[in-house]
Amino acid sequence: MTTAAPPSLADTLASPSAVVVLDGGLSNQLESAGHDLSDDLWSAGLLAEEPEALVAAHLAYYEAGADVATTASYQATFEGFASRGIGHDRAAGLLALSVELAREAARRAQARGVTRPLRVAASAGPYGAMLADGSEYRGRYGLSVAELEAFHRPRLEVLAQAEPDVLALETVPDADEARALLRAVRGLGVPAWLSYTVAGERTRAGQPLEEAFGLAADADEIVAVGVNCCAPEDAERAVAVAARVTGKPVVVYPNSGEAWDAAARDWRGRATFSAELAEAWRRAGARLIGGCCRVGPDAIAGVADRLRA
């Protein structure tokens, strides 16, 4: 007997009442299991070294209640791998592997009794993530839109060929980079969401959110628009703006609320992420809801419980 394929993410989002629970931060889950992510490749380094660790991290989120696992490809680029002596073909294989590892985690979750559809989002971080110097929180790299498109397109092609359910164009700090990404996903045959990192009511590069979100309003490839890797306090207003400007489903997955101290290489302050906030984001128009840095499986379980109540 053949099991019917689950509806696509776009079809699921076509229902006005549908809410999709995303996972939380991959890096914090890996670090909690004892893995060292101090290398510039961050979690992508484990693709070559300890792939089973990534399966375990994805599985923890699926079992916590996430409908979507986001791959370890955020900081995985041909240029970054080359700096570690990894050639183009091997790098392409590792990018594809990131999708397969999340698929394997979904299979294991279903073998353990999870019955809801489980999906994979192939992460594509901004150009600044490859630089590993914090510039993904500034943008303004000094590159043209065409140069940024040329950087992103080869990686997106490989990720699309691995057949994820969606491409996560995430932590985008700059409307110019968003323009490049919107060009780069054309014709790939895989839907995408576009997610900015923001501060207040502007992108990290300083553009008004209305302008930034508006770029995706007519992009057929983009099934959701929103924000991630921002303070929870900045999320609700951004969700409302994204919904109003684009008319598309909104994606939101902020950080814990703690602040990264680059000099001390440690997190400071108090966590403010909560499942109660997820309900407010839903009321503001969010349809894909999860967490980013420092948001773990327990928090995602709380979000899932609230949103499915």
N, C-alpha and C positions, 0 to 999 in steps of 0.2 A: 504493500500500500504506500502510495506516494503522499507525503505530507505537503500540504499547500504552503507556498512561500508566504511569509508575512507581508502585509502591505508595505509599500515603500514609505520612507520617512515623509516625503511630500504628500502622499495620500493620507497618511496618519494626520498630518498637520492641517489637511483640508477640513477636518472636523473641528468646528469652533470650540468644542469642549475638550479637545485632546490636549494633554500636557505630557511632555516627555522629560523624564528625570535624567540629567547628565551625571557624570562621575565627578570626583573632586580632584585634588592635586595629585598627579602621579609622583612627583619628586618626593613629597612628604611621606607618601606611603612606602616608597622604596627606602628612604632614609630610616623610617621607623623599623624596617626589616634589617637594618644594619649595612646597607649599601652606601658606598662612598661616591658622591656625585660631584666632587670638586673639580673634575676635569671640565674643560670648555665644552665638551660634547654633552655634558649634563646627563640626563636619563638615556639619551641616544647611545652613549657609550656602552650601555648594557646590551644593546642589540647584538653586538659582536661578542661580548664577554660573558654575559649571564642572561640569555634570553628567557630562561625559565622564571627568573625573578620578575620579569615584566608580565608573564602570564599570571603569576600569583597576585600581582598588584591589581591587574584588571579584574581578576576573579573576585577579589575582595570587594570591589565596587559593585559588580553585578550582584553579588550575594547580599550586599547592603541595600539594594533596591534600585540601582542605576539601570536605565534602559540603554544607555550609550557608554561605551568605553572609548576614550580618546588615546590615540596611539602615541608611542614614544618618539615620534618623528618631528616634534616641535623644533628641536635644535639640530636635526639631522639634515645636512646639506652636502652636496658634492664637494664644495670647497672645504667644509669642516672636516669631512672624512679624509680628504686629500692631505690636510695638515697632519694627519696621523698615519700617513703612508698607505691609506686605503684607496685603491684605484676606482675608476668610474664604474666598472661592471660589478665589483663587490659592493660598492656604495649603493648602487641601484638595487642589488639583492637585499641589502639591509633595510632600505626603505620599504620594499615590498614585504619583508619579514615583519616589520612593525604592524602591518595590517593583519597578517596571518596569526601573529601572537595574540592579538585581541580576539580574533575569530576562535582561536583555540580556547581562550578563556571562556567565551560564550558557550562553546560546546561542553566544557566541563561544568559550567553553571547549570546548563540544561540537564546534563546527566545527573546532577545533584538535586533536581526537582524544580528548578526555575522554569516556569511555563510561559512567561510573557515574552514577546519578541525582544531580542537583544541585538543591538546594532553597533557598528564601528564607525567612528569619526576619525579620519586620517588628518592628523594635525600638521599644519604648515605655519610655522611661526614667521615673524617679520625678518627682514634683512638684519636688523639689529641683533636678533637672537644669535645669528651666526657669528657676529662680532664678539659676543659674550662680554660686553663692556657696559651693559646697562643702557645702551642707546635705543633699545626697543621701547624705553620709557621717555624718549625724547623725539625720535623721528628726525627729519631734516638731515639725512645722511650726506647730502651733496650729490646725489645721483638723480638722473632724470627718470621720468616715468618709464621711458623705453628701456633704460638700463635695469630698472627694478623688475620690469616684466621679463627681461631676458634672464635675470637671476632666478625668478620664481618658476618660470614655465617648465624647465626640465624636471625639476623635483615633482611638480604637480602632475606631470605626465606619468611619471613612474608610480606615484601614489594612486592615480586614477586607474591605471592598468591593473593594480592589485584589487580593484573592485570593492572599495569601502562603500558604506551606505551614504556617506557624505564626506566632503572635504571641509575641515575646520580651518578657515582662514582667520587666525586668531591673534590676539594681542597686537593688533595693528595700531600704531601710534599716530599715523599721519594719513590725511586724506589723499595725498599724492601716491602713497604706497597702496592705498585701497584702489585707486584708479588702475595701477599696474596689475594688481591681483584680479580685478574684474576682467581685465583683458586676458590675463594668463589662464583663466578657467574656461574661456570660451571654447566650445567644441570638444571638451573632454568627456562629455557623456555622463558625468557624475555631478549631482547637485552639491551645492556648497552653502555654508553660512559664513557671513562676514561679521567679525566681532572686533570692535575697537577697545583699546585700553584708554581710559579717560580720567580726567581730573576735574571735578565739578561738572560744568556744562560744556566742556571743550575736550577735544582730543588732546593727547599729550603734546602734540606739536602746536596746539593752540587754535585749531579751527573750530568754529561753532558746530555743535552736534547736528543741527538741522542740515548744514551743508554736507557734512561727512556721511550721514545716513542717506541723504538724498541721492548720492551717487549710485546706490544699489536699488533704487525704487523700480527701475525699469529693466533690471538685469534678470533675464529669465533663469539663469543658472543659480541664482541666489534664492534659497528657500527660507532663509531667516537672517535677520540683521540684529545686532545688539552689542553688548559689552562683556568683557571679561577682564580678569587681572586688574581690578580696580577696587577701591574701598567699597564695602557693602552700602555705606551711606550715599554713595554717588549713583547707585544702580537704579533706584526707582524712577528718578527723574529721567534718566537716560532711556529706560524702557518706554516710558510714556512718549518721549520724543520720537524714538525709533518707530513705534507703532503708528503714530500720527503721520509722520513724514513719508513712510514707505508703504503702509497698508499691509506689510508682510508679517508673518509670525516673528516674534522677538525671542532672541536667545540671550540669557544672562547667567554668568557664572563668575562672581567676584571672588576676591581673596578673603582670607579670614578676618581682615581688618587690622592685623598687626603690620608693622612697618619694617622693611629690610634696612638694616644698618650696614652699608657697604664697607665702611672702615672696619667695623668689628666683625663683619661677616656673621651677623646674627639677627634674629627677629626681636623687635622691641614693641612695647605697648600691649594693648589688650585686644583679644579676639572679639569681634562684634558680629560675626556671621551667625545667623540663627534661622531655624525653620520658620519662625514667625515672619521674618522678612520675606521668605520665599512666597508666602501667601500674598503679601503686599505686591511683590513683583508680578505675580499672576494677575492680580486685580488691575495692575497698570498695563497689562497686555502681553506679558511674557508667556511663552508656550514651551520653551526648552529651558530648564532651570537646573543649575547645579552649582559647583564651586570650583575655585582655582587654587592657588597656592595656599597651603596650610589648612585646607578644608579636607578632612579625612572621611573614611567610611561611616563613622558614627554620625557625623553631621549629615551626610547624604542619606543615611537611613531615616533621620529625622525629617528631612525634606520630603522623601518618598512617602512617609507616613502621613504627613500633613496634606500633601497634594493629592493623595489617593483616598483620603478619608471621605 
